[in-house]
């Protein structure tokens, strides 16, 4: 079976899964809307040629009564002078009637040198002001981490600011999260510092971003070593109250970590580590290594922490070891961490998966979303929603597992075309919940029965394309009436004239040197947005209400899958 045949078989299998849900009298069908942000092209098919697109992360902005979703991602679809890749940005207006409308398309944010010119981008907002972070090794061969102001139109609003401090370590894989209570101008970040020595550690930092009479200013306030030793401690962070942050990273001298995963609470005013402990311990004697945490908020000082267990068989070779997911409910009270709940083996694709939290279902109960994608590039991305009852986790795979796109790659092409082929995968997943839908309850509004979305950025390779395209899925969260998961549908790319495949769309390239104010972006207004005619119709299915409808659903999705497989842009 060739690659294309297998992909189509997977699509039909997903249709069959949806069709066999059977009659549901009390629920309507709901479909994730899948917006294609960037095409599956860019760079040569060789080592360090770039996988097309990867490391897609999103944040939401509010400006002049309008809501925007801004995505930053790595892209190898750049000019040869900027190869192997740079970071780009796409901004999407959430229109109450039209839905997602692209207002800034594939804006190139960096023109850095080095063979890791812009890696692991992340973005965060306090609602109005935005900041993004990334790592680059353009200066002396070692990666350094930077932050920079950014707005809802992908305009860089400040000079970039270096937050890492050791020139002799590789310091990257950053993470960024806003302090949602207390000082909302404070953003808390973290990064990994490693050179396979005794200095390896995960660091936290605090940066303030504020509007000073129309001028956006940025200032680093503190810098703290949080988890050490840490050879692979890519940190994740969540707000934990007005003056607290919850910080987790892998701990240990080796890859995978021989200690496990440690979490800490940090004072966001000065970076003081208030408490830290291992919440999931490795057991090297039994080939159990706990690694790669991700966090979702369950309530005040209560967090879901997903940790991926590896058997360690991939150490020092190109053989992929196995992964098993564990989700812990951790109560962080003062100087004590208490495990309040636990569940394992959740989600279809544990490798490089991630979790996020938000309201879900008709009652708007608090759920954890487990977002996963295939590490082999074959299969469809999915979200498994997990209910937190207040005392335990609860899973309903039949009703709460969603296929949220057509193509998924959590590591294959990044392995093949990154700087370390076949030895590591860089395409880690990311999602956010509780994104308000301005079309909710609006007559003829966009998905008018959906009050909030989960946003699930991902990448995947369309059969026939050389590289990975970038996607953003809008997955129903809190809804006005009960729904059942339906097959994904295409969200037409409207609002801009899509560039041709030979146009790298570098009209907004900015020179990111330390002494340059990168604020030159054209068309900074957001009040006069021209909306173009959709290029393609959406594929959707009726609700399952009987056997004939099930057969129709299978047929319709099959036709939709064949159409999607032929699309290029």
FIBA-727846 format. One record per residue (C-alpha): x, y, z. Coordinates in steps of 0.001 Angstrom, whole numbers. Layout:
// residues N
px  py  pz
X  Y  Z
...
//
This chain:
// residues 569
px  py  pz
0  0  0
1539  3323  -1063
1445  6509  1013
-1484  8076  -855
-3576  4914  -689
-2917  4585  3012
-3878  8192  3668
-7167  7764  1799
-7824  4540  3686
-7352  6424  6958
-9779  9099  5845
-12436  6531  4978
-11815  4752  8275
-12464  8014  10110
-15691  8418  8185
-16754  4925  9160
-15992  5704  12804
-18214  8770  12668
-20980  6875  10859
-21106  4071  13403
-21920  6428  16247
-25540  5549  15519
-28711  7511  16243
-28417  10320  18781
-31794  11891  19356
-30751  14616  21784
-27678  15994  20048
-26820  17800  16826
-23628  17232  14879
-20707  19639  15102
-17654  19858  12883
-14226  21313  13567
-13471  24004  10989
-9978  23613  9523
-8265  26750  8203
-5145  26264  6083
-2608  28896  7134
327  28030  4857
1030  25646  1955
3089  22455  2061
6078  23850  214
9432  25423  987
13090  24448  857
14971  21484  -596
14231  17892  415
17495  17365  2237
19051  17677  5676
18458  21168  7075
16119  21870  4175
13181  22493  6494
9939  20499  6782
7721  23242  5368
5978  24324  8568
6179  23306  12220
5848  24493  15837
2588  26365  15264
1384  28308  18339
-1530  30740  18765
-2875  33482  21025
-5969  35710  20959
-6146  39516  20893
-8978  41982  21528
-8761  45257  19591
-11476  47851  18948
-14208  45382  19817
-12830  42746  17450
-11211  39413  18204
-8118  38081  16453
-6249  34800  16519
-2541  35251  15824
-369  32263  14927
3437  32145  14864
5296  29228  13309
8508  28080  11698
8474  28139  7890
11024  26918  5348
9018  28615  2576
11483  31520  2461
13986  33051  65
17298  31234  -326
19048  34069  1511
16889  33334  4569
17175  29539  4445
16778  27058  5984
13744  28658  7652
12470  31692  9518
9460  32452  11690
6209  33717  10199
2931  35067  11495
-693  34837  10347
-3542  36881  11843
-7175  35786  11626
-10131  38001  12464
-13066  36128  14033
-16005  37751  12254
-19418  37140  13875
-21014  36143  10552
-18192  35103  8224
-16116  33322  10840
-12308  33241  10477
-11036  35870  8014
-7308  36107  7276
-6130  39708  7676
-2367  39115  7665
-1049  36168  5702
2328  34465  6253
4145  37603  7399
7847  36839  7817
8997  38023  11245
12715  37202  11179
15721  37304  8852
18202  35614  11168
21344  33709  10254
22611  30384  11572
21301  26883  10971
18663  27414  13671
17576  30917  12706
14203  30857  14481
13136  27796  16480
10307  26893  18892
8284  30134  18623
5582  30809  21208
3161  33726  21570
1087  35098  24467
-1190  38081  25117
-2836  39804  28045
-5754  40454  25696
-4479  43661  24114
-669  43540  24267
1217  40611  22797
4662  39103  23135
6385  36291  21302
9587  34328  21956
11978  32127  19998
15530  30784  19955
18220  31479  17362
21898  30536  16987
22707  33302  14522
25340  35021  16677
28015  32592  17847
26700  29140  17011
24985  28713  20368
21242  29270  20610
19968  32301  22508
16387  33089  23518
14654  36386  22732
11278  38022  23371
9626  40816  21418
6354  42747  21340
3836  41815  18642
283  42966  17929
-2896  41583  16388
-1747  42446  12860
1616  40648  13149
3395  43968  13595
6512  43840  15766
5984  46572  18341
9349  46597  20154
12966  45754  19621
13750  42181  20488
15136  41566  23973
17500  38766  24918
16342  36900  28033
18874  34021  28141
22252  34819  29696
24939  32184  29060
26844  32544  25781
28451  29110  26158
25192  27122  26450
22507  26355  23878
19509  28191  25336
16223  27694  23550
12929  25740  23388
11196  28687  25123
7679  28919  26519
5632  32016  27346
2452  32628  29342
660  35801  30516
77  36609  34179
-3719  36757  33894
-4322  38156  37384
-2470  40817  39359
125  42551  37180
-1299  41754  33753
1638  43469  32061
3873  40658  33351
4640  37686  31109
6353  34639  32573
8592  32560  30341
11080  29762  30471
13747  28089  28359
16211  25200  28399
19943  25824  28823
22067  22835  27841
25534  21849  26682
25694  18360  28229
27452  19684  31329
26818  20523  34965
25229  23853  33991
22250  22272  32229
19026  23677  33682
15558  25031  32952
15264  28750  33644
12317  31033  34245
12121  34735  33462
9692  37602  33915
9203  40330  31302
6923  43358  31518
5243  44729  28397
3363  47999  28665
2044  50940  26708
3876  54141  27648
1761  56906  26107
1485  55110  22783
4977  53591  22795
5163  49891  23628
8030  49140  25976
9519  45850  27092
11743  45125  30094
13187  41993  31655
12478  41959  35404
13938  38695  36714
15751  35520  35725
15740  32338  37845
17137  28819  37670
14131  26575  38374
14867  22923  37510
18392  21461  37610
20036  19358  36398
18018  19375  33208
19398  18077  29927
16031  18000  28122
13925  20249  30349
11709  22094  27898
9556  24108  30330
5802  24720  30371
4094  27416  32448
618  28364  33656
-691  31273  35748
-1475  30296  39329
-3050  33410  40847
-2272  37134  41092
1417  36646  41943
2172  32998  41185
3128  30835  38216
3214  27050  37926
6353  25819  36117
7173  22233  35057
10159  20681  33253
12012  17394  32979
14809  16902  35513
17918  14792  35003
21374  14719  33442
20361  12449  30580
17942  12086  27674
15422  10704  28569
15664  12095  32115
16685  9647  34833
15000  11737  37579
11588  12524  36085
9425  15651  35892
9638  18439  38482
7162  21269  39016
7538  24512  40932
5573  27552  42018
7258  30889  41298
6639  34385  42629
5923  36349  39453
7054  39649  40988
10676  38655  41587
11138  35065  40339
11583  33457  43751
11021  29706  43622
8528  29099  46427
8283  25322  46208
9568  22577  43915
9305  18786  43834
9314  15782  41513
5698  14969  40706
6486  11973  38455
9627  9939  39031
11516  7948  36437
12500  4335  37107
15556  3648  34921
15945  117  36309
12600  -763  34740
13008  1380  31610
10454  3981  32708
11417  7582  31959
9033  10452  32685
9382  13406  30322
7746  16216  28313
5141  17816  30604
2244  19974  29461
-261  21841  31651
-3955  22712  31718
-5787  24598  34453
-8552  22771  36324
-9316  25437  38942
-7668  27774  41463
-4222  26317  42194
-5311  23039  40556
-3607  21834  37391
-3761  18911  35017
-201  17881  34149
299  15464  31283
3592  13592  31351
4829  11217  28669
6540  8026  29738
9209  6549  27455
10849  3137  27634
14154  4730  26655
14800  2440  23701
15536  5401  21449
18650  6407  23396
21752  6772  21220
20106  5273  18132
17423  6021  15570
14890  3518  16907
11795  5201  18271
10922  4147  21802
7327  3798  22972
5302  6505  24731
2570  6289  27346
587  9265  28589
-117  10027  32245
-2351  12891  33426
-2148  14014  37046
-4376  16495  38873
-1934  18475  41035
-3044  20850  43791
-380  23490  44415
-1053  24909  47886
1738  26870  49538
4734  24583  49924
2792  21363  49256
1861  19613  46001
-954  17081  46342
-2104  14598  43718
-5900  14900  43484
-6529  12601  40509
-4869  10463  37856
-5589  8800  34504
-3362  7158  31879
-3377  6151  28215
-5549  9038  27053
-5395  10211  23441
-4688  8497  20166
-1139  9766  19601
875  10277  22800
4180  11196  21107
4671  14979  21295
1040  15418  22375
-65  18298  24601
-3023  19300  26727
-5032  22478  27254
-8098  23272  29289
-11450  24971  28913
-15222  24762  28965
-16743  21948  26927
-20206  20617  26199
-23681  21948  26801
-23053  22532  30513
-19685  24195  29938
-17951  21885  32395
-14179  22088  32755
-12428  19593  30482
-8887  18752  29484
-8237  18496  25749
-5510  16029  24699
-4237  17072  21257
-2205  14521  19320
-820  13952  15852
908  11039  14189
4717  10994  14584
4937  9052  11304
2985  11582  9241
189  9060  8601
-3176  9506  10248
-5412  12387  11259
-4939  14783  14178
-7342  14252  17050
-8510  15684  20365
-9713  13535  23230
-11717  15543  25747
-11346  14407  29369
-13806  15547  32015
-12599  16639  35438
-15425  15814  37841
-13868  17596  40796
-12540  14338  42169
-11411  12277  39180
-10881  12237  35419
-13556  10681  33202
-13292  9717  29522
-16063  9024  26998
-14245  8022  23824
-17412  7530  21796
-18790  11026  22423
-15748  13146  23265
-13055  12158  20765
-12805  14452  17748
-10924  14142  14469
-9874  17758  13949
-8103  17703  10562
-7037  15569  7614
-3256  15401  7789
-965  15270  10808
2788  15133  11369
4241  15328  14869
7788  14500  13866
8451  12723  10558
9366  15598  8223
10904  17687  11031
13154  14679  11662
14041  14185  8016
14637  17833  7130
15723  19336  10441
19329  19718  11656
19297  16294  13338
17545  13863  10985
16164  10651  12512
17307  11477  16034
14737  13941  17349
11350  15382  16493
10698  19058  17018
7026  19351  16101
5513  19512  19570
1772  20120  19815
75  23168  21345
-3545  24203  21941
-5668  26698  23893
-9286  26650  25094
-12010  29112  26101
-11726  31206  22935
-14981  33145  22611
-16960  32823  19373
-18368  36279  18457
-20946  34530  16261
-22566  32731  19199
-26284  33522  19419
-26097  35912  16441
-28805  35463  13777
-27068  33764  10840
-23924  33905  12942
-20879  31744  12396
-21414  28446  14286
-24119  30269  16229
-24621  27329  18631
-20928  27329  19652
-20057  29696  22493
-16317  28947  22768
-13640  27158  20753
-10585  25101  21425
-7881  26203  18971
-5737  23339  17676
-2863  24380  15399
-1142  21499  13610
867  20555  10535
500  17795  7957
1565  16637  4531
-1036  16630  1745
-375  13748  -692
1631  15149  -3579
3019  18132  -1647
6727  18013  -788
6444  19438  2744
4056  20059  5628
1278  22628  5399
159  24589  8475
-3416  24401  9748
-5563  25880  12495
-8661  23996  13665
-11586  25638  15447
-13036  22893  17630
-16392  23432  19419
-15978  23836  23171
-18911  25151  25161
-22086  24822  23089
-25652  26026  23356
-27054  22535  22880
-25597  19048  23012
-23540  17959  20002
-21761  14867  18784
-18368  14991  17036
-18600  15168  13258
-15933  14964  10566
-13822  18102  10012
-14714  20580  7301
-12612  23035  5372
-12787  26655  6457
-12438  28679  3224
-9449  30996  3303
-11022  34419  2900
-9960  37984  3459
-6757  38013  1413
-5563  37109  -2040
-3498  33961  -1432
98  34257  -2733
1273  31976  -5493
3463  29019  -4613
6507  30925  -5862
5699  34000  -3804
7270  33749  -366
5260  36761  763
8200  38479  2431
6774  41981  2042
7017  42538  5781
10522  41230  6391
12101  43057  9303
15736  43170  10262
15817  41695  13765
19047  43122  15017
19356  44076  18649
19526  47799  17854
16667  47958  15341
13117  48906  16212
11138  46427  14140
7849  48264  13840
7542  48667  10070
4507  46743  8856
2192  47984  6150
-1564  48290  6582
-1760  48532  10341
-5447  49423  10343
-8053  46883  11316
-11211  48806  10446
-11222  48454  6643
-10795  44763  5941
-11627  43567  2451
-13136  40099  2312
-12658  38070  -838
-14933  35382  -2255
-14120  31966  -748
-11821  29877  -2929
-13391  26558  -2002
-16530  25256  -380
-16577  23536  2981
-17067  19808  3379
-19540  18949  6116
-21816  16089  7067
-25354  15834  8398
-26035  14623  11906
-26318  10869  12286
-29995  10008  12728
-30281  6516  11274
-28656  3962  9013
-29436  5841  5815
-27908  8995  7221
-24870  7010  8317
-24365  5708  4806
-24783  9210  3439
-22220  10507  5933
-19713  7872  4865
-20255  8650  1200
-20048  12416  1731
-16849  12252  3748
-15302  9950  1199
-16011  12450  -1547
-14731  15232  667
-11535  13307  1404
-10845  12783  -2291
-11402  16481  -2912
-9159  17464  -17
-6401  15166  -1245
-6330  17046  -4533
-6145  20482  -3002
-2820  22255  -2940
-3607  25687  -1523
//
